[in-house]
Amino acid sequence: MELMVDDPTPLLPFYADLFGWQFSEPISMNGGEYTSFDVNGKSVGGSLKRPPSVPAMPLVWMNYFAVASVDAGAEKAATLGGKIAMPKTEIPETGYFALIEDPTGAVSYLFELNG
């Protein structure tokens, strides 16, 4: 799960108190900053500071669906009437993701973990 917001900093104490999450130091990613949410040293999600290239959008928690291949999943989604909202993008030392939009306009991520 991931939350994209203009500035995640004010939200961190809320989630720390609510769920006991700890946070990694932000890393630069795709023109924004990514902060991992951790429980007992294991990542359970994160927040991406909205990059300038991403249009303003409602604040929403995003879900990731694990797939064997982001390329194949995105291609299949497109053939089924979906759209590729953000093409395959590398997450350094982790894998790849793509943002897809289903035929109703709902969006979610496809996620491919490095083998």
Backbone bond lengths (Angstrom), bond angles and torsions (degrees), N, CA, C in turn:
res aa  C-N    CA-C-N  psi(-1)  N-CA   C-N-CA  omega(-1)  CA-C   N-CA-C  phi
1 M - - - 1.446 - - 1.510 108.88 -
2 E 1.288 114.55 151.56 1.462 118.87 -177.58 1.526 109.31 -151.07
3 L 1.308 114.97 143.92 1.459 121.63 177.34 1.524 108.26 -115.67
4 M 1.344 116.61 122.44 1.459 120.21 175.52 1.524 107.82 -103.06
5 V 1.328 115.50 122.28 1.462 121.88 -179.33 1.527 108.41 -140.85
6 D 1.321 115.76 165.03 1.465 119.42 178.18 1.526 112.00 -69.00
7 D 1.327 117.45 -34.45 1.462 121.29 178.21 1.522 108.96 -151.18
8 P 1.339 117.88 105.69 1.464 119.79 -178.19 1.529 114.20 -75.46
9 T 1.311 118.27 -14.46 1.466 121.50 -173.09 1.531 113.99 -50.74
10 P 1.356 119.94 -47.33 1.467 118.60 -178.83 1.536 113.44 -68.16
11 L 1.339 117.40 -18.74 1.463 120.14 -178.08 1.528 113.08 -83.57
12 L 1.324 117.13 -22.50 1.460 120.02 -173.72 1.528 113.57 -58.82
13 P 1.334 119.73 -46.18 1.467 118.61 178.33 1.532 112.62 -61.84
14 F 1.322 117.47 -35.59 1.460 121.16 178.32 1.525 110.78 -58.65
15 Y 1.346 116.81 -51.51 1.461 120.55 -177.88 1.523 112.39 -73.01
16 A 1.330 117.11 -30.02 1.467 119.89 175.14 1.517 109.78 -62.78
17 D 1.322 116.70 -45.08 1.463 120.82 -179.86 1.523 112.15 -72.39
18 L 1.329 117.53 -37.56 1.457 121.69 -177.45 1.521 112.37 -71.28
19 F 1.356 117.24 -46.80 1.464 121.19 -173.15 1.526 114.30 -116.04
20 G 1.326 118.05 -6.25 1.455 120.30 -177.33 1.521 113.35 76.94
21 W 1.341 117.23 20.30 1.461 120.73 -178.92 1.523 111.05 -69.82
22 Q 1.330 114.99 148.04 1.457 122.25 167.25 1.527 105.82 -108.43
23 F 1.329 116.39 166.15 1.455 120.23 -174.04 1.511 111.28 -131.40
24 S 1.331 115.73 139.74 1.458 120.73 175.07 1.518 108.96 -77.29
25 E 1.318 115.97 165.06 1.456 119.97 171.01 1.527 107.10 -67.83
26 P 1.322 118.93 138.20 1.465 120.25 179.83 1.528 111.46 -59.45
27 I 1.339 115.38 141.73 1.453 121.13 174.17 1.524 108.28 -117.64
28 S 1.309 116.73 150.98 1.457 121.56 179.00 1.520 108.99 -73.52
29 M 1.348 115.59 131.68 1.458 119.86 179.45 1.520 110.07 -151.01
30 N 1.321 116.06 119.76 1.463 122.84 174.42 1.531 113.21 52.15
31 G 1.310 117.51 38.57 1.449 121.28 178.20 1.515 113.99 85.22
32 G 1.323 117.60 -0.44 1.461 122.58 177.37 1.514 109.50 -123.72
33 E 1.315 116.07 -165.40 1.461 121.47 176.56 1.517 108.55 -125.49
34 Y 1.341 116.32 137.65 1.455 121.89 -179.12 1.518 109.52 -114.68
35 T 1.332 115.63 130.22 1.455 122.74 176.76 1.516 108.03 -117.89
36 S 1.326 116.69 124.30 1.462 121.59 179.69 1.526 109.96 -84.05
37 F 1.340 116.33 140.68 1.464 123.03 174.38 1.524 106.54 -98.36
38 D 1.317 116.92 125.36 1.457 121.26 -174.00 1.523 112.13 -123.37
39 V 1.341 114.71 144.74 1.459 122.87 172.82 1.520 106.54 -129.39
40 N 1.323 116.31 122.04 1.464 121.44 -178.72 1.525 111.94 51.72
41 G 1.334 116.31 39.93 1.449 121.56 177.29 1.519 115.47 79.16
42 K 1.330 118.38 3.15 1.461 122.00 -179.43 1.526 109.36 -113.52
43 S 1.334 116.07 132.23 1.457 120.59 -179.96 1.524 110.66 -69.16
44 V 1.341 115.90 131.52 1.470 121.62 177.76 1.528 111.42 -118.04
45 G 1.315 117.19 -0.28 1.453 120.90 -179.40 1.504 109.70 161.80
46 G 1.325 115.17 -164.87 1.442 118.23 179.90 1.511 112.66 -173.88
47 S 1.318 113.77 177.93 1.454 121.36 178.77 1.519 108.42 -131.62
48 L 1.316 114.94 133.88 1.454 121.00 176.49 1.515 108.35 -109.52
49 K 1.334 115.27 123.44 1.463 119.34 172.50 1.516 105.83 -69.99
50 R 1.324 116.63 123.69 1.463 121.78 -173.11 1.525 111.14 -55.24
51 P 1.356 115.90 119.71 1.464 118.66 176.52 1.526 110.52 -67.23
52 P 1.328 117.80 152.60 1.463 120.91 179.45 1.527 112.96 -58.24
53 S 1.335 117.64 -26.48 1.465 120.48 -178.59 1.526 113.21 -76.49
54 V 1.338 117.71 -12.70 1.464 121.45 -179.86 1.525 108.61 -93.10
55 P 1.332 117.27 125.13 1.472 119.02 -179.82 1.530 111.26 -62.23
56 A 1.316 115.21 153.90 1.467 119.99 175.94 1.525 108.21 -57.53
57 M 1.325 115.45 139.26 1.452 120.63 -178.86 1.511 108.70 -147.80
58 P 1.328 117.50 162.35 1.467 118.47 176.76 1.524 110.49 -60.82
59 L 1.305 116.35 146.66 1.460 120.59 176.38 1.524 107.97 -69.74
60 V 1.317 115.65 130.46 1.453 119.72 -175.65 1.520 109.33 -155.85
61 W 1.318 115.46 146.58 1.455 120.66 171.11 1.518 107.35 -80.89
62 M 1.314 117.35 130.45 1.464 122.72 -179.71 1.524 109.76 -103.24
63 N 1.325 115.16 146.72 1.456 121.37 177.41 1.519 110.49 -107.34
64 Y 1.313 115.92 149.33 1.458 123.35 175.90 1.523 108.45 -112.75
65 F 1.331 115.76 135.18 1.456 121.56 174.45 1.522 107.77 -109.62
66 A 1.340 117.10 122.41 1.456 121.49 179.53 1.521 109.85 -71.25
67 V 1.327 116.01 131.33 1.456 122.72 177.50 1.526 108.28 -134.01
68 A 1.328 115.94 157.62 1.464 120.17 177.63 1.525 110.72 -71.01
69 S 1.337 116.84 -32.01 1.462 121.50 -178.61 1.522 110.09 -145.55
70 V 1.320 116.56 118.91 1.465 120.87 176.08 1.524 110.31 -62.11
71 D 1.326 116.66 -40.77 1.472 119.99 179.91 1.530 110.80 -58.78
72 A 1.331 116.85 -50.14 1.466 120.92 -178.59 1.525 110.96 -65.71
73 G 1.335 117.66 -40.93 1.460 121.04 -179.95 1.518 112.36 -64.38
74 A 1.331 116.64 -43.04 1.465 120.37 179.36 1.527 110.58 -66.51
75 E 1.322 116.20 -40.86 1.464 119.89 178.63 1.535 110.65 -62.75
76 K 1.319 116.60 -43.14 1.467 120.17 179.17 1.521 110.67 -65.09
77 A 1.336 117.56 -43.19 1.473 120.84 178.07 1.529 110.36 -57.77
78 A 1.328 116.85 -42.52 1.470 120.42 -179.99 1.530 111.16 -65.04
79 T 1.333 117.59 -39.30 1.464 119.59 -179.96 1.523 111.91 -70.30
80 L 1.336 116.53 -19.92 1.464 120.88 179.24 1.522 112.76 -93.90
81 G 1.334 117.40 9.31 1.459 120.94 176.95 1.515 114.49 100.93
82 G 1.330 117.41 2.40 1.460 120.58 177.03 1.515 111.00 -85.27
83 K 1.315 115.96 179.00 1.465 122.32 178.53 1.519 108.48 -129.07
84 I 1.317 115.65 151.41 1.459 120.98 173.47 1.525 106.40 -93.98
85 A 1.329 116.80 106.46 1.459 121.78 -176.73 1.528 111.61 -80.96
86 M 1.342 117.02 -30.52 1.461 122.69 175.84 1.519 105.81 -145.09
87 P 1.324 117.33 122.43 1.468 119.11 -176.33 1.525 112.13 -68.85
88 K 1.303 114.47 173.31 1.464 122.43 179.59 1.523 110.31 -48.25
89 T 1.319 114.89 127.96 1.461 121.95 -178.14 1.517 108.38 -133.68
90 E 1.320 116.35 137.55 1.464 120.36 -179.11 1.522 111.43 -81.23
91 I 1.322 115.65 139.56 1.458 123.24 168.28 1.525 104.19 -106.94
92 P 1.317 118.50 108.07 1.466 120.34 -173.34 1.527 112.93 -50.79
93 E 1.317 115.11 133.25 1.465 124.01 177.33 1.521 113.69 61.57
94 T 1.342 118.05 16.77 1.461 121.12 -177.75 1.518 112.15 -130.88
95 G 1.318 117.78 -54.40 1.455 120.77 -176.51 1.513 111.05 162.06
96 Y 1.342 115.53 -144.06 1.460 121.87 -176.10 1.522 109.96 -138.62
97 F 1.329 115.34 155.78 1.452 120.03 173.56 1.515 109.27 -142.30
98 A 1.311 115.48 160.55 1.458 123.16 171.07 1.520 106.51 -143.47
99 L 1.317 116.79 146.02 1.460 122.09 177.54 1.521 107.68 -99.61
100 I 1.325 115.97 124.99 1.460 119.94 179.17 1.522 109.98 -118.25
101 E 1.313 114.35 156.71 1.464 122.07 176.65 1.520 106.80 -120.52
102 D 1.333 117.08 127.61 1.464 119.05 179.41 1.532 109.69 -79.60
103 P 1.329 118.38 174.72 1.473 120.03 -177.15 1.534 114.85 -60.62
104 T 1.353 118.24 -17.07 1.462 120.34 178.48 1.526 112.60 -90.62
105 G 1.352 116.47 -8.68 1.459 120.50 -177.86 1.514 113.81 100.82
106 A 1.351 118.04 -5.54 1.467 120.77 177.31 1.528 108.83 -71.67
107 V 1.317 116.56 141.68 1.456 120.67 -178.30 1.518 111.34 -114.67
108 S 1.330 115.14 151.49 1.462 122.90 175.36 1.524 107.80 -158.43
109 Y 1.306 115.17 167.48 1.462 120.39 179.74 1.518 110.58 -102.92
110 L 1.324 116.11 146.47 1.447 123.35 164.30 1.511 105.34 -99.16
111 F 1.332 117.47 140.63 1.461 120.80 -176.46 1.516 109.89 -133.93
112 E 1.326 115.75 128.95 1.460 123.80 178.33 1.518 108.08 -117.99
113 L 1.318 117.24 115.50 1.458 122.79 179.16 1.516 108.94 -80.87
114 N 1.331 116.61 138.10 1.469 119.55 174.35 1.513 108.68 -56.94
115 G 1.348 115.37 137.26 1.468 122.03 -177.73 1.462 112.01 -72.65
